[in-house]
Amino acid sequence: MSKPVKVTHEGKAIEGTLVTFQALQPDSWLEYQLETGGIVRLKVIVTDVITTKEKTPTGDPLVVVKSALLVDFKEAGKTDAH
């Protein structure tokens, strides 16, 4: 269910609409292997998506996404205890 909200973008208060969404790949992690052999894993958790009537400099619709970033690190040679 959408809900009107105000957000700040580039120092300016704008009106938007908080929209519902569904993660298409909820358990996806980005993995990066370091030259040391360790692995850094990142996962973005989107908490809010807000559509606006504003436009980007290229004319695309401005969409505000609020998120959290999870970071996991595994040293080279270590395995999960599962």
N, C-alpha and C positions, 0 to 999 in steps of 0.2 A: 504494500500500500504506500503510495507516494505521500510526502508531507512537505509543505513549504518551509524553507529554512533560510537563514542569512549566513553567508560565509565571507571571509576576507580573502581577497585575491590581489596580490601585488599592492597591498596597503589600502585597498578600496573595498568597502562593504557592498556585496552584491546579493541579489535574491536568487535562490535556486530551489530545486526540488530534490528532496532525499528520496531515492528510489530503491526498491528492493532488488536483490540480485542473487544469483546462485553460482558458486564456484564450479566450473566445468571439470577442473582437475584439482580437487581439494588437497591432495596429498603430494603435490609436485614440489620437488626441491631442485634448485640449481646447484650443481656440484662443480668445484674448481680444484684441480690437483695442483699443489704447489711444487716448486722445484725440489723442496726438501722431502717430498713424498707424502706430506700431510694433505688432508682434504678439507676444504672449507665448503660447508653447505649453507645455502640461504633459502629461506621461504618467506614470501610476502603474504601477510594475512590482511586482506582488505576488510575494513570495518564499516566504511560508509562510501556510497557513491552519490554524488550530487550533480544533477544536470542543471545548466544555466542557459539563459538566452544570450549570454555574452559570446563573443567570437574571439578566437586566437588571432594573432597578426596575419596568419595565412588564410583566415576565413573559416576555419573549422570550428565546430561548436566547442565551447569550454566546458569540460567535465572535471569536477574536483573529486579526487580519490583520497580518502584517508586510510592509512594503513599502518601496520606494525611489521617489523622485520625480525625474523628469528634467525639466529646464527648458530651453527654447530661446527665444531672443529674436531677432527680425528688426526692424531699423530700417526706418522708412518709406522707401519708394522703392528698397530693396535687394531683389535677387532671388537665388535660389539659383544657384550656379555649375554645376549639373548640366546 
